[in-house]
Amino acid sequence: MTERPRQEPMTKDQDAKTTPHPARQLKEPMKVRRRHRRFSNLRRLLRALGLIAPLVVVVAGQSQQPSAAVRRQQFTRDLVAAALERPKHQVTYDPGYVAIAYPGGDVPASSGVCSDEIIRIYRAVGIDLQKEVHEDILRNFSAYPIKSRWGKDRPDPNIDHRRVPNLMVFLSRNGEVLSITSRAQDYQPGDLVTWDLGNGAVHIGMVVDQKALLTRRYMIVHNIGAGPKMEDVLFDWKITGHYRYFGPPQTASVPALPRQDPREKSR
């Protein structure tokens, strides 16, 4: 059996060090109260000088500002929601030249082509592609195939934004140009895709967040002749362009040129 070490009794000095004096026990809460009182007085002084409230507003404002990535995600959700709404409309395919207002002009809601669906989708989220395309053409007319393809010497806000080749130039200059691949997963909701249909015909549509049952690919909202549809057609034709466009930067507006005579109906 081992013998436990014997504990020496505490001396008076040791006991005094470990046990607070009653007077000290009273002083500690008083010190805490004094510190709180001084802090409260300082806070009241700052509030009176109007220094606290602005600081709170600034900090709160900073914390409420979403990041660029968050804003893009929300924009894409809104854009895709606008695209999913388009197949609910009855639209007759009509490629005819129509004189329309500027800005914010549109052909009759019951008619249009593939590009008109893209224009209406973006307009639903507050972006006027008629205006954006026209202003970019005014700044960079030679970058667009207006003269080489249609033989025109000046911009026309009635029709330029409705032509897929012009949209391809605009998106490559003002949006994000993405890789053209054979992997379906590379095409995400909100992306714009252009196709070559053969014989000089071109087409455009938007990827949405609904997947086809058989292929599990994201489907496309487009109008190839039977009105706006949501279909699994991503790889049905030769892809010629793949873009993302989040809208214009905050730049000064460019004045529009006088509009072309509506009788010039050549596309």
HUFEN-V524218 format. One record per residue. N is the residue number from 1. RES is the residue in one small letter. SS is DSSP state (h for helix, s for strand, l for the rest). PSI is psi as a letter, one per 20 degrees, with the letter a starting at -180 (none if undefined). NEAR is the number of other ideal C-beta (glycine too) atoms within 12 Angstrom. Layout:
((N/RES/SS/PSI/NEAR) (N/RES/SS/PSI/NEAR))
//
This chain:
((1/m/l/p/3) (2/t/l/q/4) (3/e/l/p/5) (4/r/l/q/6) (5/p/l/q/6) (6/r/l/p/6) (7/q/l/p/6) (8/e/l/q/7) (9/p/l/q/8) (10/m/l/q/12) (11/t/l/r/10) (12/k/h/h/10) (13/d/h/g/9) (14/q/h/g/11) (15/d/h/h/12) (16/a/h/h/12) (17/k/h/h/12) (18/t/h/h/11) (19/t/l/o/13) (20/p/l/q/13) (21/h/l/q/13) (22/p/h/h/9) (23/a/h/h/9) (24/r/h/h/14) (25/q/h/h/12) (26/l/h/h/13) (27/k/h/h/14) (28/e/h/g/15) (29/p/h/h/12) (30/m/h/h/14) (31/k/h/g/14) (32/v/h/g/13) (33/r/h/h/14) (34/r/h/g/14) (35/r/h/g/14) (36/h/h/h/14) (37/r/h/g/14) (38/r/h/g/14) (39/f/h/g/14) (40/s/h/g/14) (41/n/h/g/14) (42/l/h/g/16) (43/r/h/g/17) (44/r/h/h/14) (45/l/h/g/14) (46/l/h/h/17) (47/r/h/g/16) (48/a/h/h/12) (49/l/l/i/13) (50/g/l/k/12) (51/l/h/h/16) (52/i/h/g/17) (53/a/h/g/15) (54/p/h/h/14) (55/l/h/g/16) (56/v/h/g/15) (57/v/h/g/14) (58/v/h/g/14) (59/v/h/g/13) (60/a/h/g/12) (61/g/h/h/11) (62/q/h/h/12) (63/s/h/h/11) (64/q/h/i/11) (65/q/l/o/12) (66/p/l/q/13) (67/s/l/r/12) (68/a/h/h/11) (69/a/h/g/11) (70/v/h/g/13) (71/r/h/h/15) (72/r/h/g/20) (73/q/h/g/19) (74/q/h/g/18) (75/f/h/g/26) (76/t/h/g/29) (77/r/h/g/19) (78/d/h/g/24) (79/l/h/g/37) (80/v/h/h/32) (81/a/h/h/22) (82/a/h/h/31) (83/a/h/g/41) (84/l/h/h/29) (85/e/h/h/21) (86/r/h/g/35) (87/p/l/i/27) (88/k/l/i/16) (89/h/l/q/25) (90/q/l/o/17) (91/v/l/p/29) (92/t/s/p/20) (93/y/s/o/24) (94/d/l/o/21) (95/p/l/j/25) (96/g/l/q/21) (97/y/l/p/25) (98/v/l/p/26) (99/a/l/p/21) (100/i/l/r/31) (101/a/l/r/16) (102/y/l/p/26) (103/p/l/a/25) (104/g/l/j/20) (105/g/l/q/30) (106/d/l/q/31) (107/v/l/r/29) (108/p/l/q/18) (109/a/l/h/21) (110/s/l/j/15) (111/s/s/r/25) (112/g/s/r/32) (113/v/l/a/37) (114/c/h/g/41) (115/s/h/h/41) (116/d/h/h/42) (117/e/h/g/44) (118/i/h/g/49) (119/i/h/g/45) (120/r/h/h/39) (121/i/h/g/40) (122/y/h/h/40) (123/r/h/h/27) (124/a/h/h/25) (125/v/l/j/27) (126/g/l/j/18) (127/i/l/p/30) (128/d/l/n/28) (129/l/h/h/42) (130/q/h/g/39) (131/k/h/g/34) (132/e/h/g/37) (133/v/h/g/48) (134/h/h/g/41) (135/e/h/h/31) (136/d/h/h/35) (137/i/h/g/36) (138/l/h/h/24) (139/r/h/h/22) (140/n/l/l/20) (141/f/h/g/25) (142/s/h/i/15) (143/a/h/i/22) (144/y/l/q/32) (145/p/l/k/22) (146/i/h/g/33) (147/k/h/g/18) (148/s/h/h/15) (149/r/h/h/19) (150/w/h/i/24) (151/g/l/k/13) (152/k/l/q/26) (153/d/l/j/15) (154/r/l/q/24) (155/p/l/q/36) (156/d/l/o/40) (157/p/l/i/39) (158/n/l/h/36) (159/i/l/h/41) (160/d/h/g/44) (161/h/h/i/45) (162/r/h/i/39) (163/r/l/p/39) (164/v/h/g/42) (165/p/h/h/32) (166/n/h/g/43) (167/l/h/h/44) (168/m/h/g/35) (169/v/h/g/30) (170/f/h/g/43) (171/l/h/h/36) (172/s/h/h/25) (173/r/h/h/23) (174/n/h/i/30) (175/g/l/b/30) (176/e/s/p/20) (177/v/s/p/21) (178/l/l/r/24) (179/s/l/q/18) (180/i/l/o/21) (181/t/l/r/15) (182/s/l/j/14) (183/r/l/o/16) (184/a/h/h/23) (185/q/h/i/17) (186/d/h/i/20) (187/y/l/o/34) (188/q/l/q/29) (189/p/l/p/31) (190/g/l/i/40) (191/d/l/q/40) (192/l/s/p/48) (193/v/s/p/46) (194/t/s/q/38) (195/w/s/q/28) (196/d/s/o/21) (197/l/s/i/22) (198/g/s/q/12) (199/n/l/k/7) (200/g/l/i/11) (201/a/s/p/21) (202/v/s/r/31) (203/h/s/q/36) (204/i/s/q/46) (205/g/s/r/46) (206/m/s/p/53) (207/v/s/p/41) (208/v/s/r/40) (209/d/s/j/24) (210/q/s/p/23) (211/k/s/q/21) (212/a/l/q/20) (213/l/l/g/9) (214/l/l/g/8) (215/t/l/i/17) (216/r/l/k/13) (217/r/l/q/28) (218/y/s/p/33) (219/m/s/r/33) (220/i/s/p/46) (221/v/s/p/43) (222/h/s/r/42) (223/n/l/o/39) (224/i/l/j/28) (225/g/l/h/19) (226/a/l/k/16) (227/g/l/r/27) (228/p/l/p/38) (229/k/s/q/29) (230/m/s/o/31) (231/e/s/r/27) (232/d/l/m/25) (233/v/l/j/31) (234/l/l/g/38) (235/f/l/k/23) (236/d/l/h/22) (237/w/l/r/24) (238/k/s/p/18) (239/i/s/p/33) (240/t/s/i/25) (241/g/s/q/33) (242/h/s/o/32) (243/y/s/r/34) (244/r/s/p/28) (245/y/l/p/38) (246/f/l/j/28) (247/g/l/r/27) (248/p/l/q/24) (249/p/l/r/13) (250/q/l/n/6) (251/t/l/r/13) (252/a/l/q/9) (253/s/l/q/16) (254/v/l/p/21) (255/p/l/q/15) (256/a/l/q/24) (257/l/l/r/21) (258/p/l/q/12) (259/r/l/q/24) (260/q/l/q/26) (261/d/l/p/15) (262/p/l/i/17) (263/r/l/i/11) (264/e/l/n/19) (265/k/l/j/16) (266/s/l/p/19) (267/r/l/none/27))
//
